[in-house]
Amino acid sequence: MFDKELVLEILRQIEDAATTIMKRFEPVKTIADFTESPAGVEKMDSICMLLIVIGEALKNLDKKTEGELLARYPDIDWRKAKGMRDILTHHYSEVNAEAIFNTCREKIAPLAAVIRKISKDVEHE
């Protein structure tokens, strides 16, 4: 069994980071919005930092729940979500704006929805 309050706190951190990414990404319409101005680059940098936060929190969550909790929710590719953190942390100079754009556009809202579901399920355990 795992520490329910600690797990809920980690889930809140992930949800908060995902929500912030969605807000920051909202005005971004094209990859060029990330690459063609200093403000766009700063926005992408800030989103990358939040993706690192999510990846680190997911790794921590997996450790605290001995790999059991996330496995119950196969709609998300947790390995890739955690792996994004490693890429951003260790290979930041190679980060592809298109990959960040696609992650924000396609992956963050579904991730946030699943994290909310996990939180509700854990609260009722």
Backbone torsions as a table, in degrees:
resi	resn	phi	psi	omega
1	MET	NA	155.9	-176.6
2	PHE	-118.8	165.1	179.0
3	ASP	-73.8	103.1	-174.2
4	LYS	-57.8	-44.8	-177.8
5	GLU	-65.9	-39.9	178.1
6	LEU	-64.9	-44.2	178.8
7	VAL	-61.7	-43.2	178.5
8	LEU	-63.5	-36.6	177.7
9	GLU	-65.9	-42.1	178.2
10	ILE	-63.9	-42.7	178.3
11	LEU	-61.9	-38.6	177.1
12	ARG	-63.5	-40.5	178.2
13	GLN	-61.3	-43.4	179.7
14	ILE	-65.1	-46.2	-179.9
15	GLU	-62.7	-42.6	178.4
16	ASP	-60.9	-44.2	179.6
17	ALA	-64.5	-42.5	179.3
18	ALA	-63.9	-42.0	178.6
19	THR	-62.7	-42.1	178.6
20	THR	-64.7	-41.3	176.8
21	ILE	-58.9	-46.5	-178.3
22	MET	-60.7	-39.9	178.3
23	LYS	-66.2	-45.1	-178.7
24	ARG	-68.6	-31.4	-177.9
25	PHE	-80.5	-20.6	-174.2
26	GLU	-48.2	-46.6	-178.7
27	PRO	-78.4	-7.2	-177.9
28	VAL	-80.6	120.8	-178.3
29	LYS	-110.7	-25.8	-179.3
30	THR	-139.2	164.8	176.8
31	ILE	-59.7	-34.9	-179.9
32	ALA	-59.9	-28.0	177.3
33	ASP	-61.9	-22.1	176.4
34	PHE	-88.9	-27.1	-165.8
35	THR	-111.5	-17.9	-169.5
36	GLU	-102.2	10.6	175.0
37	SER	-152.3	153.8	176.4
38	PRO	-58.1	-37.6	179.4
39	ALA	-65.3	-37.6	178.0
40	GLY	-66.3	-41.5	177.7
41	VAL	-63.9	-41.6	177.4
42	GLU	-62.7	-39.7	178.2
43	LYS	-62.8	-44.9	178.8
44	MET	-63.3	-41.5	177.8
45	ASP	-59.4	-43.4	-178.6
46	SER	-66.8	-37.4	177.1
47	ILE	-67.3	-40.5	177.9
48	CYS	-60.0	-40.1	178.3
49	MET	-61.6	-40.8	178.8
50	LEU	-69.4	-33.1	174.6
51	LEU	-65.2	-35.9	174.7
52	ILE	-63.5	-44.4	178.3
53	VAL	-58.0	-45.6	-180.0
54	ILE	-62.3	-47.3	-179.0
55	GLY	-61.6	-42.9	178.9
56	GLU	-65.2	-42.8	179.4
57	ALA	-64.7	-38.8	177.7
58	LEU	-63.9	-41.4	176.6
59	LYS	-61.5	-43.8	179.1
60	ASN	-63.2	-43.5	178.8
61	LEU	-60.8	-45.2	179.4
62	ASP	-61.6	-40.5	179.0
63	LYS	-65.2	-46.0	-177.4
64	LYS	-67.0	-25.9	-178.8
65	THR	-107.6	14.2	177.5
66	GLU	53.0	37.0	176.2
67	GLY	73.8	6.3	-174.3
68	GLU	-90.3	-36.0	-172.2
69	LEU	-67.9	-54.7	-177.0
70	LEU	-62.6	-31.7	-179.8
71	ALA	-60.9	-22.5	178.8
72	ARG	-74.5	-9.4	-174.1
73	TYR	-126.8	77.9	-172.9
74	PRO	-77.0	-0.7	-179.8
75	ASP	-66.8	-20.4	179.4
76	ILE	-109.0	137.9	174.3
77	ASP	-82.6	88.3	-174.6
78	TRP	-63.2	-35.0	179.5
79	ARG	-60.9	-45.2	178.9
80	LYS	-68.6	-37.9	179.4
81	ALA	-62.4	-42.5	177.6
82	LYS	-72.1	-34.9	-179.6
83	GLY	-66.6	-28.2	177.7
84	MET	-58.0	-38.3	178.8
85	ARG	-60.3	-44.1	-178.9
86	ASP	-64.3	-42.8	179.2
87	ILE	-62.7	-47.9	-177.7
88	LEU	-66.4	-35.4	-177.7
89	THR	-76.5	-43.5	-171.5
90	HIS	-98.8	-15.6	-177.5
91	HIS	-134.6	39.3	-173.2
92	TYR	-58.2	-35.4	-178.6
93	SER	-66.0	-15.7	-179.8
94	GLU	-102.0	7.3	-176.5
95	VAL	-62.8	134.4	-177.7
96	ASN	-99.3	120.4	-178.9
97	ALA	-58.9	-34.7	179.5
98	GLU	-64.2	-41.0	179.1
99	ALA	-64.4	-41.1	178.5
100	ILE	-66.5	-43.8	178.6
101	PHE	-57.9	-49.9	-178.6
102	ASN	-65.2	-37.8	177.0
103	THR	-61.5	-45.9	180.0
104	CYS	-64.2	-43.1	-175.5
105	ARG	-71.6	-36.5	-169.5
106	GLU	-110.7	-24.5	-168.5
107	LYS	-110.8	-28.8	-170.4
108	ILE	-72.8	-44.1	179.3
109	ALA	-62.1	-46.7	176.1
110	PRO	-61.4	-37.9	177.1
111	LEU	-60.8	-47.0	-179.7
112	ALA	-60.3	-40.7	-180.0
113	ALA	-63.8	-43.4	179.5
114	VAL	-68.0	-38.8	178.5
115	ILE	-62.4	-40.5	176.7
116	ARG	-62.4	-40.7	178.8
117	LYS	-64.8	-44.2	178.7
118	ILE	-59.4	-44.2	-179.7
119	SER	-58.9	-46.8	179.0
120	LYS	-61.7	-43.3	179.9
121	ASP	-63.5	-42.9	-179.9
122	VAL	-66.1	-40.4	178.3
123	GLU	-59.0	-33.0	-176.4
124	HIS	-95.1	5.6	178.3
125	GLU	-77.4	NA	NA
